[in-house]
Amino acid sequence: MKHSLSKLMVLAAALCLLLGACSSPAESGTAAFDPETATQAVLDSGAFSVELTELDAAMLYDFSGYGLDDSTLTASKAYSASGFAEQVSVTVWKDEASAQAAVDMFKTYLEDMAATYKDYAPAEVPKLEGAVLEQRGTSVLLAVANDADAVKTAVEGLK
């Protein structure tokens, strides 16, 4: 009886592992952002008060200047407005640790930008303070917009 119970427990544990391995990241809410789809959804949300232009994310953020190894960036899509804080980007990194490092870098970037805009264009500072920054798996979405709630709604729709 004791031997049969052990076998049953081993089978139950194996079944749990198998079912866990088969679940998709989208079901758990952790599916990585697709750069094209996510940036377009945010752009289409009406969150921005100015027109944004596509830029190279590495140029926009100067990852290496913030101590981030930009060779770990595998894909990106970024839009920004010249002279304004408004922007949206999705960056995809080689692993979750690199993505977390990017989140930390973006937090510093936002603080730096707020300090710069404080004297240059103070109306932009609340946009930076209300930025939407979210990591999903190996991807990171950053949006600085006039309407952060519209961004959040668009991002929720991507789950």
Salt bridges, closest charged atoms under 4 A:
GLU36 OE1 - LYS77 NZ 3.07
GLU54 OE2 - LYS77 NZ 3.01
GLU86 OE2 - LYS127 NZ 2.66
GLU124 OE2 - LYS127 NZ 3.04
GLU134 OE2 - ARG136 NE 2.75
GLU156 OE2 - LYS159 NZ 3.76
